Amino acid sequence: MKNTLQYFKLGDVELLSGGLLPNAFLAYRTYGILNSNKDNVVLLPTFYTGNHIRNEGFFGDGRAIDPSRHFIISINMFGNGFSSSPSNSPIPVDGPNFPEVNLYDNILCQRRLINEEFGIERIKLVTGWSMAGCQSYHWASQFPELVDSILPFCASARTSIHNYVFLEGVKAALTADVNWLNGHFETPPVSGLKAFGRVYAGWAYSQTFFREELYKELGFDTVEDLLRNWEEDHLLWDANNLLSKLKTWQSADISANPVYGYNFKHALNSIEAKTIVISCSSDLYFPPEDNTLEVKEIPNSELRIYESPWGHCVASPGNDNEFTLFLDRAISELLEK
């Protein structure tokens, strides 16, 4: 099997929102070899500003997820510029006309990919950071009979009201740009994208991170240097892609679908996968308190809290080597079982 970027054509996809995504496709990459029993599958969805390339920071030779032992499938979520997105879709679903896509839709389509492309009927582990971890909850609730284990880290099974409000803030910063034009911009809304990055940076780390000037460990002499870096990073993104995925994030709820009818407790109770949830003590998006409530309702689960001032970005590859070891130990436990 070729370990290069592949595209799975879905045809026209009817969405949970009632919209239609014509000629949809998922971009994905595989690593390692699928064994004869097809039981060495590890699935890595992507996070908010992530893609299959950034997911490579979560596995490697000698690590808990190892391409010499596992068949790793890294699937780009809708809206990230690789899979069907506002930036790469034709009229009439291009740009701001791109329909609302739910995580429920992402997982249904990912299920089609692994089944139709590889004949996979069992997944050993679904794991990921942030929105990727949110997708692991969805996998375990939508297809409980298919998933052996999940390990969401710095994620949640349902976007909290506080998280929703934070996202409204960064969205408002972007759309206030005079060049935004309701998404019909002719040139990128540079000021809005920069403002989006600046606001985002304040939530990505904890108060302690800034008080102790830990940004210097990332190579930034001042807070302003850090903020400018976040500006530059978000200038690389298509604004409609950012807002499409933001809407997906805001609507994330494993019970908000025909299967569970908004019965959140029932959706959590239905997860059969062995579950380890990892949260960071200072994560401002997905605080341990939210995960504590979730784990109480998932039958075979536990919560592990990593104490760190790095906030949500503790999990970004390369930021905290101790977190990497903490994560890999937990993943090894699940894969060995």
Secondary structure as the mmCIF struct_conf table of DSSP 4:
data_model
#
loop_
_struct_conf.conf_type_id
_struct_conf.id
_struct_conf.beg_label_comp_id
_struct_conf.beg_label_asym_id
_struct_conf.beg_label_seq_id
_struct_conf.end_label_comp_id
_struct_conf.end_label_asym_id
_struct_conf.end_label_seq_id
BEND BEND1 THR A 4 THR A 4
STRN STRN1 GLN A 6 GLU A 14
TURN_TY1_P TURN_TY1_P1 LEU A 16 SER A 17
BEND BEND2 GLY A 18 GLY A 18
STRN STRN2 LEU A 20 TYR A 31
BEND BEND3 GLY A 32 GLY A 32
TURN_TY1_P TURN_TY1_P2 SER A 36 ASN A 37
BEND BEND4 LYS A 38 LYS A 38
STRN STRN3 VAL A 41 PRO A 45
TURN_TY1_P TURN_TY1_P3 TYR A 48 THR A 49
TURN_TY1_P TURN_TY1_P4 HIS A 52 ILE A 53
HELX_RH_3T_P HELX_RH_3T_P1 ARG A 54 PHE A 58
TURN_TY1_P TURN_TY1_P5 ASP A 61 GLY A 62
BEND BEND5 ARG A 63 ILE A 65
TURN_TY1_P TURN_TY1_P6 PRO A 67 ARG A 69
STRN STRN4 PHE A 71 ILE A 75
HELX_LH_PP_P HELX_LH_PP_P1 ASN A 76 MET A 77
TURN_TY1_P TURN_TY1_P7 PHE A 78 GLY A 79
BEND BEND6 ASN A 80 SER A 84
TURN_TY1_P TURN_TY1_P8 PRO A 86 ASN A 88
HELX_LH_PP_P HELX_LH_PP_P2 SER A 89 PRO A 90
TURN_TY1_P TURN_TY1_P9 ILE A 91 PRO A 92
BEND BEND7 VAL A 93 ASP A 94
HELX_RH_3T_P HELX_RH_3T_P2 GLY A 95 ASN A 97
HELX_LH_PP_P HELX_LH_PP_P3 PHE A 98 GLU A 100
HELX_RH_AL_P HELX_RH_AL_P1 LEU A 103 PHE A 118
STRN STRN5 ILE A 123 ILE A 123
BEND BEND8 LYS A 124 LYS A 124
STRN STRN6 LEU A 125 TRP A 129
TURN_TY1_P TURN_TY1_P10 SER A 130 SER A 130
HELX_RH_AL_P HELX_RH_AL_P2 MET A 131 GLN A 142
BEND BEND9 PHE A 143 PHE A 143
TURN_TY1_P TURN_TY1_P11 PRO A 144 LEU A 146
STRN STRN7 VAL A 147 VAL A 147
BEND BEND10 ASP A 148 ASP A 148
STRN STRN8 SER A 149 PHE A 153
BEND BEND11 CYS A 154 CYS A 154
BEND BEND12 ALA A 157 ALA A 157
STRN STRN9 ARG A 158 ARG A 158
HELX_RH_AL_P HELX_RH_AL_P3 ILE A 161 THR A 175
TURN_TY1_P TURN_TY1_P12 ALA A 176 ALA A 176
BEND BEND13 ASP A 177 ASP A 177
TURN_TY1_P TURN_TY1_P13 VAL A 178 ASN A 179
HELX_RH_3T_P HELX_RH_3T_P3 LEU A 181 GLY A 183
TURN_TY1_P TURN_TY1_P14 HIS A 184 HIS A 184
BEND BEND14 GLU A 186 THR A 187
HELX_RH_AL_P HELX_RH_AL_P4 VAL A 190 ALA A 204
BEND BEND15 TYR A 205 TYR A 205
HELX_RH_AL_P HELX_RH_AL_P5 GLN A 207 ARG A 211
TURN_TY1_P TURN_TY1_P15 GLU A 212 GLU A 213
HELX_RH_3T_P HELX_RH_3T_P4 LEU A 214 LEU A 218
TURN_TY1_P TURN_TY1_P16 GLY A 219 GLY A 219
BEND BEND16 ASP A 221 THR A 222
HELX_RH_AL_P HELX_RH_AL_P6 VAL A 223 LEU A 235
TURN_TY1_P TURN_TY1_P17 LEU A 236 LEU A 236
BEND BEND17 TRP A 237 TRP A 237
HELX_RH_AL_P HELX_RH_AL_P7 ALA A 239 GLN A 250
TURN_TY1_P TURN_TY1_P18 SER A 251 SER A 251
STRN STRN10 ASP A 253 ASP A 253
TURN_TY1_P TURN_TY1_P19 ILE A 254 SER A 255
BEND BEND18 ALA A 256 ASN A 257
TURN_TY1_P TURN_TY1_P20 PRO A 258 TYR A 262
HELX_RH_AL_P HELX_RH_AL_P8 PHE A 264 ASN A 269
TURN_TY1_P TURN_TY1_P21 SER A 270 SER A 270
BEND BEND19 ALA A 273 ALA A 273
STRN STRN11 LYS A 274 CYS A 280
TURN_TY1_P TURN_TY1_P22 SER A 281 SER A 282
BEND BEND20 LEU A 284 PHE A 286
HELX_RH_AL_P HELX_RH_AL_P9 PRO A 288 VAL A 295
TURN_TY1_P TURN_TY1_P23 LYS A 296 GLU A 297
BEND BEND21 ILE A 298 ILE A 298
TURN_TY1_P TURN_TY1_P24 PRO A 299 ASN A 300
STRN STRN12 SER A 301 TYR A 306
HELX_LH_PP_P HELX_LH_PP_P4 GLU A 307 GLU A 307
TURN_TY1_P TURN_TY1_P25 PRO A 309 TRP A 310
HELX_RH_3T_P HELX_RH_3T_P5 GLY A 311 ALA A 315
BEND BEND22 SER A 316 SER A 316
TURN_TY1_P TURN_TY1_P26 PRO A 317 GLY A 318
BEND BEND23 ASN A 319 ASN A 319
HELX_RH_AL_P HELX_RH_AL_P10 ASN A 321 GLU A 336
#
